[in-house]
Amino acid sequence: MSNTQTHTLSASVLSDFKEITKMRLAISVVFSSVAGYFLGAETIDFVTVLLLAIGGYLMVGASNAYNQIIERDLDALMDRTKNRPIPAGRMSVSTAFTIASVFTILGLIVLYVINPRTAMFGAISIFLYVSVYTPLKTKTPLSVFVGAFPGAIPFMLGWVAATGDFSIEPGTLFMIQFFWQFPHFWAIGWWLYDDYKKGGFFMLPTGKRDKGTAVQVVLYTIWTVLVSLIPAFGVTGSLYLTPVAAVIILLLGLGMLYYALKLYKEKTAEAAKKLMFASVSYITLLQIIYVLDKFIRQWI
């Protein structure tokens, strides 16, 4: 085999690995976990941060690999997923299962090294995602509700990794990411409605791109913003948000609400796509602002 062929094969294998573990999604989850850790930690232990990042990636990668094994026949029906490694025939089910299983075991070990509670929540997350959320996606729109539980764990998981404790602070972080997922995933479900329909997935609350779904998107967007501001009122223990940070979060939330209202008004796939990107920007910037607000307060 020539050097060119070897390089091409290596690039293909790496590409498939990134696809089977959904690298971009996994990195965003790791980002949430690390943000939660910075919020909960009194002093930053970078070894723990590294373990959290590695363990988080392994657990998310495992969940995504199991998901693609289960949905391989449905993935083959949809344009956005038909070129994934398994339906495209570039990776066998047994190989994907081996990757998922090894990642699960290693991920739990790494998270357990941090502390047992972190590993417990990691295990709960992968179980709910693979065994409950994934099968429900073709059965009922309530799958989004179920999927919001494992999806909300990463932000609070970082706090648990930092403190070894679950109390009102990580509970609040959980709530923020929990409610955020509804407008986010409904926006995706609206945007990719026709493609999801080919695979038989039920993602929208009414099952249709209609006024009822749009209303719920707006309502859950409002609720997400309100929940995000709760720490500004001093009722969430050591998780606190200064008035300046709260105003910034509110402005970001109003930006997200603007796109939710545009979806309500226009009811188009393009409006849903814009809301999806706005929601990603919102949660990412929110986490950055929460962390910066904490450290600025400490420095001042």
Stockholm file with secondary structure:
# STOCKHOLM 1.0

chainA/1-300         MSNTQTHTLSASVLSDFKEITKMRLAISVVFSSVAGYFLGAETIDFVTVLLLAIGGYLMVGASNAYNQIIERDLDALMDRTKNRPIPAGRMSVSTAFTIASVFTILGLIVLYVINPRTAMFGAISIFLYVSVYTPLKTKTPLSVFVGAFPGAIPFMLGWVAATGDFSIEPGTLFMIQFFWQFPHFWAIGWWLYDDYKKGGFFMLPTGKRDKGTAVQVVLYTIWTVLVSLIPAFGVTGSLYLTPVAAVIILLLGLGMLYYALKLYKEKTAEAAKKLMFASVSYITLLQIIYVLDKFIRQWI
#=GR chainA/1-300 SS CCHHHHHHHHHHHHHHHHHHTTHHHHHHHHHHHHHHHHHHCSSCCHHHHHHHHHHHHHHHHHHHHHHHHHTHHHHTTSTTTTTSTTTTTSSCHHHHHHHHHHHHHHHHHHHHHHCHHHHHHHHHHHHIIIIIIHHHTTTCTTHHHHHHHHHHHHHHHHHHHHHSCCSHHHHHHHHHHHHHHHHHHHHHHHHTHHHHHHHTCCCSTTSSSSHHHHHHHHHHHHHHHHHHTGGGGTCSTTCCCCHHHHHHHHHHHHHHHHHHHHHHHHCCHHHHHHHHHHHHHHHHHHHHHHHHHHHHHHHC
#=GC SS_cons         CCHHHHHHHHHHHHHHHHHHTTHHHHHHHHHHHHHHHHHHCSSCCHHHHHHHHHHHHHHHHHHHHHHHHHTHHHHTTSTTTTTSTTTTTSSCHHHHHHHHHHHHHHHHHHHHHHCHHHHHHHHHHHHIIIIIIHHHTTTCTTHHHHHHHHHHHHHHHHHHHHHSCCSHHHHHHHHHHHHHHHHHHHHHHHHTHHHHHHHTCCCSTTSSSSHHHHHHHHHHHHHHHHHHTGGGGTCSTTCCCCHHHHHHHHHHHHHHHHHHHHHHHHCCHHHHHHHHHHHHHHHHHHHHHHHHHHHHHHHC
//
